[in-house]
Amino acid sequence: MIRRPRRNRKSQAIRNMVEETRLSVKDFIFPMFLIDGVNQKVEVASMPGIYRYSLDLMLKEIEACVNLGIMAFDIFPAYPESKKDKQATESHNPDTFYLRAIHKIKTTFPEVVVMTDVAMDPYSSDGHDGLVENGKILNDQTLEILGKMSLAQAQAGADILGPSDMMDGRVGFIRNVLDENGYTDVSIMSYTAKYASAFYGPFRDALDSAPKSGDKKTYQMDPANYYEALIEADLDTEEGADFLMVKPALAYLDVIRLLKDNSNLPIAAYNVSGEYAMIKASAQRGWLDGERAMLESLLSIKRAGANVILSYFAKEFALLGK
């Protein structure tokens, strides 16, 4: 035999030399859950090792992560029902704990990237990403609310806004609001191909943000659809997105590759709560090697074409010193 591919696998040193895909702590954004109060650290039952933090403890956790090399954080707020209404008015209340926390995090750690979530569901008494009227999600009326929310987050100091709502036209609407108010440097990481997935369950537990009625299938994408992601990507690019995101990641590696091959924008992928929980639950039962499964899963997302990975494994990966 002239060709023996195993020669390039015969030692760890050679395998390292020919390694095609490499993960780095620089690839990650760490999603974190914020709650109001002081000295609060509450584990998410369906996400072992992941907690909801009050601001004082979140600042300490961010400091620990920065010391490990993690420099980007996506902050999600958990609001009590008493603060929610149909119009999500708390989302742009300048005195709300989420906006005050964003400002505090950014002023305490000016070197880190602070990303925020733009959608109505954490603040909505209906639990939907858009305005609900007679059981229907109203697209254009929702944009006005998202614009107010986006401006408030930019004013608080957010570096990247993450519109996760999947309303038509929201990227362009938000870009115009930001630019008209002087926030031309604030980036938009659009949830471009966000699928109506079963893998979001633990996240909704963490934020208590599940829909009160119906589902999200009229605005999130059908898991059966592939090329539809190109329509969303083209629109988001035209409207001024700086990053395109695929969510979830592991069940949609083909979509990550599709966007990577058809866009010059950086591609992000969200390794979502259900994907994290599956590995953690299996590892706790001794059904698989949790660390190896984590690394293999993250590597597959990078190999598929993601430049940026949002993952609850970010700190665990960083602790390995890879």
N, C-alpha and C positions, 0 to 999 in steps of 0.2 A: 504493500500500500504506500503510495506517495503522499497522500493526504491523511494525516492523523490529527483531528481536532483536539484529541485529548492531551497532546503535547502542551497546549496552551492552558491546560487545567491542572498540570502535574504538581504545582506547589502554590501556596498562598501568595507568595511574592509575584509569581507569573500571573495568577488570577487577578491580582490587584492591578497589574500593568495593563491588562486587556479589558478591564471592567468597563462596560459601555455606559452604565447609568450609575450616578453617585448621588446619594442623599447628603444634604448638609443642613445644619440647624438654620442656616440662612434661608432655606426654602419655606419656612413655616410661619404661619400666623396662628396664634394660640387663642381660641375662643374661650371667653370667660363669662361667668354669670354674676351679675351684680344685684344685691338686694339692699333695701334701705335699712338703716340702723347702725349700731356700733358693736364691735366684737362678735360679729355673726359669721359662722362658718358652718354651713349645712350641707351635708353630702347629698348628692342627687342619687336616690335609691337605685335607679336603673342605670347609673353610670358610675360604677365603683372607681374611687379615686378622683372624681370631679366634684367640685363644691360650688355652692352659691356663697359669695363673700359680701360682707359689708365693705364700704370703701376703705376703712382703716386697715382691714386685713388684706384687701385686694392690693393695696399699695405695697404691702410686705411681700405678697406673692409675686407681684410684677418685678420687684427688686430681685427676688431669688431667681426668677426666670432670666432677667437681664444678665445676671452674673453667670448664667449658663449659656448665654449667647442668643437667647430669643429676644428679638427686637421689634416684634409686631404683635398686636393684641386686638382681637375683635370683641368688643364689650356688648353683652346683651343684658337688658334690664328685666327683672321680674317684679311686676306690680301687683298689689292686692286688688281684688275686685272693686273695692271702694274708690279706687283711683281711675277706673275705666268707665268710658262712656261710648256712645255710638260714633262720635266724631273724633275720638282719640285726642281730645284737647290737651291731655296731660303731656303728650309727646312734644309739644312746643311751649310748655310753660317754663319760662326761664328759671324758675325757682325749683323745678322738679329735681329729684335726687340724681337722676341719670345724667342730666346735662351738667349739674354741678360736679359730679364725679368725673366726667370727661375732662372738664377744665382742670380739675385737681390733678388727675393723672398726667395730663399733658404738661402742666407747669412743673410737676415734680420730676418727670422724666422727659424733658424736651427732646431727647435723642430718639425716643421710641416712636414707632408708627402706631397711632390710635385709629382703629377702624370702628365704625358704628353701623347699626342696622337701621334701614329705612323701610318700615312696614307698619301697618296699623295694628297687627294682631297683639303685641304686648300691652297695648293701651285700649283695645277695643272691647266693649262689653259683648260684642258678637263673636269675638275670637277669630275674625277673618282679617286678611291682609288688605281688604278694601272696604269701602262704605257699603253697608247692606241696606237695601230697601225692598220690602216685599219678597225677601228671599233671594234677591238678585244682587250681584256685586256690581256696583256702579263704577265704571272705569274712569271717566273724565272728571267726575266730582272727587274721586279719590286723589287725583293728581294734585289738586289744590292743597289737600291735607299733607301729602308727601312733600310738597314744596315748602310748606311752613316747617315741617319736621326737619327737613334737610338744612334749611337756613339756620335753624336753632342749633343743630349739631355742628355746623361749620363755625358758628359764632362761639361755641363752647371750646373749639380747638381741634376738632376731628381732622385727621389727615386724609382719610379715605372714607367715603360713604358707600354703604353696601345696600342698594335697593333690592330687597328680597321679595317684593310683592308681586312681580310678574304682571303688572298693569301695562297695557299698551301705551307707548309714548312717554313712559315715566323718566327714562334717562335724559331725553332731550328737554323735558320740562324742568327737571332738577338742574341740569346744566345751565339753562337760561336763568333760573332763580339765583344760582350761585354766582354766575358771571355778572348779572345785573347788580348784585350787591357787593361786588369786589372780591369774591372768593374764587378767583380764577385758578388758584393753586391747589384747591381741594380736589382730590381725585374721586372718580367714580369706578368702583368695582361692581359691575352689573352682574346680578344673578341672571345670566343669559339663558341658560338651559336648566331651569329648575323644574324637576319632575314631580308629579303627584305621587309621592313615594311612601311606602310603609316604613321606611327607615328613619323617619323623623320622630317616632314616638317618644323616646327618652328626652329629647330636646323639649317637647311640649310639656312633659312632666316637669322639667326644670323650670320652665317659665309659666306654667299653668296657662298656656295660650292656645289650647285646642279649640276648634270651632264649636260654638254652642249648638249649632244646627248645620246640617248639610256637610259638604266637603269642599275641597279647593280645586276640583277638577275643571272648573270653567276658566281658571287662570293659570294654574300650574300645568306643565306639559304632560301629555300622555306617554307613559313608559314605553309604549309600542313604537313611538315615533323617533326617527333618526335624523332624516334630512330637514325636518322642521327646525332643528337647532340652528341650521344655517340661515334660515329666515330671521330668527331672533338675533343671531350674531351680526348679520348685515345691518339690521335696524339699530342695534345698540352701538355699533361702530359709527354709523352715520350720525347718530344723535350725540356722540361725544364721549362714549365710555373709554376709560383708560385701561381696564382689564375686563376680560370676559370670564365668567365663572360657570362651571358645570357642577350641579348638585343633584343627587349624591355623586360620590366618586366611583366606588368599587363596582357597582352595577352598571356604570355608564362610562367605562374606560374607552369604549369605542367612540363615544361622543367627544370625550376629551381629545382623542386623536383626530377626529373629524375637524374640530375647531382649530387645533394646532396646525393642521395641514392647509387650512383655508383662511387663516387670519395672521396678520403681522402683529397683533396685539398680544401682550402676555396673557397666558391662560392660567386661570386658577381653578382648583378643584376642592370641594368641601367634603372631607372625610367625615361623614355625619355621625350623629349620636348613636344610631342603630348599628352602624358598622363598628363603632368603638365598643358598644355594649355586647355585641355578639362574641367578639374576641375575648373580652374580659370575662364574660359568663362561662365560656368554654374553658378558658385557662383556670378559672376558679374550681371547675369540676375536674381538672386534670385531663381534659379531652384533647388538648393540644398545648404546645409550647407557646405561651402568650407572647414572649419577647420575639421569638422567630416569626410568629404570625403577624405581629405588628410590623416588623421590619419588611417582611415580604409584601404586605399590603401597601405600605407607604412607597416602597420601591416600585410597585406596579403602577401607582398613580403617577409617579415621576416618569417612569418609562413610557407611559401612554402619552406624555407630552405636557404635563402640568409644570409651569414655571413656579407656581405658588401653591402650597397645600395648607388649607385650613384644617387643623386636626387637633382633637383632644389628646392625642398622643404626643404633642409637641414637647412638653416638658419631660415626659418619660424618655423620649428619644434623645433629648439634650443631655439627660443624666447619664446616658451611655457613653457620652463623649465621642460620638462618631464624627 
